[in-house]
């Protein structure tokens, strides 16, 4: 692509005095090849400006950066033919706009909806993807669990991919004929402008509770990151928010998009009411229409309200949406139920924040109605927000009859140290019903030995994950597999 054409399509003001043909766009100097345009992005750990000279040496013919240092000027003077240097105020934003232009602005050619919030992003994005495929549309999904281009599975490592991967993914969706794409949007991606250059037709806010404070430092910063997404939505988009969440209406304050709400407790455009909970699902009213769904818990009712509201805002018939909602299944690792041959139930859930853990435990209590005990197996990830560890343990103890603290993804910390941070949140009476077992496999096995007929075991924190990250290495580990092996052995007794 011609550099002048690319810059113009990306909306970047620059005078180009050479007729250059760009072969690719990169922000990682290790991937730069001859003819490349290199964008120097300031990351949280590494500043791409430090690698401009390396990128030029490897063949970059255009550099987009925020600063031209004296050192860089001196280096450029030594070159027989220097690359084109384009200075911008924000190179992360420029990267997104350049990538969008490179692929022909694919996000404008399909309907892209972003979902943000602390909890519920994966469920809502995935259910919208499945719902619109049931309506007969080709659709794409960008989520924590997996990315999909219509039915094609694309593995993922991050909630929101890096910009180069992200724009290529959406371009491939558009090329494959996808009419819709549903995407989890993390606070990190918003804050770091990793979604720059994308045109969103809608945004959904789920809730905001304590999470990622190792990065954002304060809840206020975390909230501002989420709000930035809605502030940047175009006037043609919709902004759908949870009116029951204390931060819900804050998201709508400065948005230009069409404002809509969903709620269980307060007045809203999409109003829900729970009729009955059971482990097979929930009977609910949505805008005075009755529907039975295969999801358990009040938090899932909120998720379904968001899905219903978004589908209606995207032009789908409300009754047809309800029919399809009733046939949808829970997302992998989200309140996933498994029955033991011995008469108790196990639930695997991704809950890894205090609020998510409380939501799941309250959902179990609502169905159990004190007819059985709750045994909770939970840990906290290493090298992440330490402040939530005692809160996680405190909330788990409050709502459980037996608590087993264990390892999650310890990363570069000792599991025993993480567990002690959790124990610090427990009262003396909590400690009497708490066991600490660092080996997660043994912790799960212990819970199954303690459970009796009618009880429920909650194994929380990892959900769909099939690994444990220890000292920088991922070791295969799946909570569901662990439980299934135990249940298979029970069936042979």
N, C-alpha and C positions, 0 to 999 in steps of 0.2 A: 504494500500500500504506500502511495506517495506521502511523504512526511507532511507536506503542505495541506493535502486533503485530510489527513488524519487529525492534524492540529485543529483545523477548521471545524471538522465534525465533532470534535471533543469540546468545542467552545472555549479553547485556550487562545488568548491573544498573544501572538508572536509573529515577528517578521522572519520569514524563511528565505534566505538568499541562495539556497542551493536546491537542485532538483534531486532529492534523495529518495530512494526506495527502501522502506523499512521492512525487514524480514520477520521481526517478532518484537514483542514487548516483554520486558523482564524487570523484576524488582530484586531478584537474587543474582548477585554478580557471578556466582558459580555457574549459572545457566546461560550467561551471555555468550552469543556467537557473533560472527561477522554480520554486519547489517542490522544489528539489534538496536532498539530504543530502550535505554535503561532509565528507570525511574528510581531516584534515591529517596526512600521513605524512612522517616524517623520512627523506628519501632520502640517498644517498651524495653527491650534488652539491647538491640543492635540498631545503630544509625546507619542507614544505607549511604549517607554522604561519605562515610569512611572508605567506601569501596568504589567510588567513582573512577579513580585512576585505574584500578584493576579492571573495571568494566571497559574502559577505553582501550586498555592494553589487549583485552580479549576480543575487541572488534566492534564495540558499540559506536555507532555513528551519530547518535543523538542522546543527549543527557537532559533529563527533566529533574530539576532540583530546586530546593528552597534557598540555598546559599551557595555563592561562588567564593570560596576562600582564597586568600593570597597564595596559599600553597598550591591550590588547584590552578590558579592563573599562571603561576610559574611553570607548572607541569605542562600546561597547554602550549606555552611559548616554546617548549622544546620539541613539539610535534611538527612534522612536515605538513600534515593536514589535520587540524583539530576538528573534533566533532561539533555539531551544532549544540549549543547550550541554551536551554529554555528555562528561565527562572520563574517559579510560581510561588504563590503564598502558602499553599498546602499541597504537598506532593502526593499525599494519600488520596485526596479528592481528585487530583489530576490523573492519578493512575486509574481510578474507577471510570472516569470520563473517557480516557483514552481507550481502555479495554472495551467499553460499551461501543465506542465509535468503530473500533477495529472489527468487531463482530456485527456491525450494522444495527446497533441498538435493539437486540432481540427482546429485551424486557418490555419494549413498547409494542411488540408484535404479538405478545400473549398477555394473559391477565395474571399478574404476579401479586400474591397476597402474602404479607409478612406477619408472623405471630411472635410477640415478645411478652416478657413477664418472667417471674421467678419460676413458677410451676405451671405445667399444663401445655407448654409449647409443643412438645413432641406429639402428644395425644391429639391436640387440635389440628395441627398441620397434617398429620397422618390421616386423620378421619376425613378432613376436607379432600385430601388426595383420593382416598378410597370412595368417598361419596360422589365426587364428580366423575370418576371412572364408572360408577354404577349408573350415572346419568348418560353414559355413552361417550364421554369426552376423553380425549387423550390428555394426560396430565403429568406433571413432574412434581417431585418431592425433594426438598433439601432439609434433612433432619439429623438429629443426634444419632439415631439408630441406623439409618441408611438413606442414601440418595436413590431416587428412581427417575428414570426417563421413561415415562409410561410404565411398561412392565419390566423394564431392564433395571436390574439392581446394580448400583454403584456404591461400593463400600466407602465409609466416611470415618474420619478421626476427630473432627471438630463439629460443634453445633453449627457454626457458620464458617465455611471454607475460606482460604485466603482469596484475595480478589481475582487473581489470575485463574485459579481453579473454578471459582464461583461464576465468573463471566463465561468461561468456556462451557461450563455445565449448562447454564441457561441458554447459551447459543445452540448447544446440542439438543436441548429440549425443543427449541423453536424449529430447528432443522428437522427433528423427528415428527413435527406436526402437532406438538402439544399446544392446546388452547389455553391451559391454565398451569400455573406453578404455585405451590404452597411451600413456604419457607420459614423455618425457625430463625429468628433474628436475635442473637445474643447481645447482651449489654457491651461486651468487649468489642464486638464487630461494629456496633453503632459508635462507640467512643473512639475507636481507631479509624473510622471512616472506611471500613472494609466493604460497606454496602454502597459506597459512592458510585454513581453512574447507573444505578438501577432505578427503573421507573416502577413504583408500586401502585397498583390499582386499589389496594386496601391494606389496612393494618388492624391487628387485633391485640388488645391488651388483656392479659389474664389476671395478674395480681402482682404485688410486690412485697416480699418479705426478706429477711436477712439472708444474703448470699453474696459471694464474690467480694467480700470486704477486704480480702488480701490484695485485690487489685484496685477497687474503687475507694477504699479507705473509710468512707462514710456512707450511710444510707442515702443522704442527700445527693451525693455524687452518683450513686447507683440509680436513683430516681431520675436525675437529670439526663443520664445516658438513655434511659428508656423513653423519656419525654422527647428527646431530640428526634427520635424516629418519627413521632407523630407531628412534631413541628415542621418536619420536612416533607410531609405527604402533600401531593398536589391537590388542587381544588377538585379535580375530577375523581379523586379516590374517596373511599369511605374509611372512617375511623370508628371501630367498634370496641367499646370498653366495658369492663366489669364494674357496674355502678355500686355493687356491694363492697368493693375493695376501697379502702380509704384513699388510695392513690389513683383510683380509676378515673374520676372526673378531672383530676389534675392533668392527665394525658391529653385531654381535649381542649385545654385552655387556649392554646395558641395555634391549633391546627387549622389549616384551610380546607381540610377534607370534610365531607358530610358526616356529621356526628350521630352516632347511634349507641345504645346501651343495652346490656343484658343483666339480669339480676334474679335472685330468689327472694330477697327481703324487701327491696325498695322498688318504687315505680320504675319501669324500664320499657323500652321498645320491644324487647323480647323477654317476657316474664315467665319464669318457671315455678312450679310447685311440686314438691315431692309427695306422692301418695303412699308409697310403701317401698321399703328396702328389703331385699333378700339376696342371698349369695349368688343366685343365678342372674340377678339384674335389679332393675328399679322401675317402678311404675310412676310416671310423672305427667304433669300437664305442662304444655308449652303454649303460651298465648291461648289458653282455654281449650286446647286440643289434647286429648289423651294419647299417650304412647308408652309402650313397654320397651325398655332398652336393655341390652346385655352388659350393662356397666353398673358397678357398685359404688356407692358413696356420694356424698353431697358434692365433693370436689369434682367428680366426674359429671354430675348434673350441670355444673358451671361450664365444663368443657363442651358438653353437648349443646348447651344454650349458645355458646360462641360459634360452634359449627353451624347450628341452625340459622342463627342471625346472619352469619357471613354468606351462607348459601342463598338466603332470601335477598340479601342486599346485592348479590351477584345475579339476581333475576330469576331464581328458581321458584317454582310453585310451592307454597308452604306445606300443603298436604303431601305432595310428592316427596319433599324433603323428609317429612316425618316417617313416611313408609320406608324410605331407604335408611334412615337413622336406626330404625328398629332392627335392621338386619346386620348392622356393623358390629364388629368384635373389638374387644380391648386391644390396645397396642402391646406388642411383646414387652414383657417385663414391667408392665404397668398394671398393678392389682391383678396379677396373673394367678389364678387359683389352681391348686392341685390337691386332690383328695387322697388321703392315706387309707390303705386297706383296714387300718385299725380304727377308723371312724373319726379321725380328726382332720382338719384342713390346714394346708399351708398356703400362704400368700407371698408371692415374690413381687417386690415393688422397688422402683428406682428412688424412692424418697430419700434424699440426701441433704435436705434442709430441715430445720426445726418445724417450719410450717407444713411442709409436705408430710413429715412424719406424723404430726398431729392430725392432719386430714385423713390419712390412711387409718390410723388407730381409731379415730372417732367413727369412721365408716364401719370398721369391724365391730365396734361396740354397739352401733345402731342396729346392726343385723343380729348380733348375738343376744342382745337384751338380757345379759347376765346369765345366759344358759350354759356358758362355758368359760374357760379361762383364756387369756391372751398371753402368749409367750413371744417376746420380741428379741430377735437377733439383729444387732446393728453395730456399725462402727463408723469411723470418720476417716476421710482421705488425708493423707500426709501432704505436707508442704502447701496447705491451703488455709483458709480462714480458721485460725485456732479458737477464735472467740465463740464460734458456734458449737464447739465440742461439748462443754458442760451443759449448754442449753439442750442439745440433742438428747443427752443422757437424762436430764431432768424431765423433759417432756415424755420420753419413752417410759421412764419409771412411773410417772404419774398415771399413765393410761394403760399400763401392762400389769399383769399379775406375776410374771416372771421376766426378768431382763437379763440377757446375755450380751455383754459387750465384747466385741471381737475386732478383727482387722478388716479393713476395707481395701483401699489401694494405698498402702503405706508410703509408696514412692521412696524418698530418701530418708524417711524417719523410721524409728523403731516402733513397731506396733504397740509394744508395751507402754511407750511414752505417750502415744496418742490415747490409749485406753485410760491412762492415769489422768490425762487432761479431761476426759469425759467423766471419770469418777468424781472429779472435783465439784461437779454440779449436783451430786447426790446427797440427800439427807441420810441420817442414821437409819431411819426406817426403810429408805430406798435400798440401802446397802444390804439389808437382810434378805431381799428378794433378787439380788444381783449376783451374777457369776461373771468373772472375767476369763475369757479363753481366747488367746491371741490367734490360734490356728482356726481359721474360719470354717474349715471342713469339720473340725471337732466341735465347734460351737453349734453348727447346724445339727450335727448328729446328737449332741447333748439335748437340744430342744426337742428332737423327735423321741428321745428316750423319756423325757419328762411329760410330754403331751399325753392327754387321756382323751377318750371318746368325747366328742362335742367341743373340744378345745380348738383354738386357732393359733398357728405359728405364723408370725410375720417375719420374713427375712428381708431386711430393708437395706437400701443404699446402692445396690449395684444393678438390680433389674435386668435389663437386656444384656449387660456387659458379660462377656465370656472370658474375661481375663482378670488377673490381679497384677498390678504394677508394683514391682519390688526392686529397689535400687536401679531404676532405669530400664528394667527388663519386664516384658509382659509375659506372664505365665498363665497357661490356660486354666480358667476356673469359671464355672457357671453354677450359680445358686440352684437353678432349676435342675441341672444334671445331678447335682449332689442330692437333692431331695428325691429325684426319680430313682436313683440307685438304691436309696434307703427304702423307698416304697416298693420297688421290685423285690427286694430281699424280704420285706414284710409279707408280700403276697405268697411267697414260697413256704412260709412257716406253717 
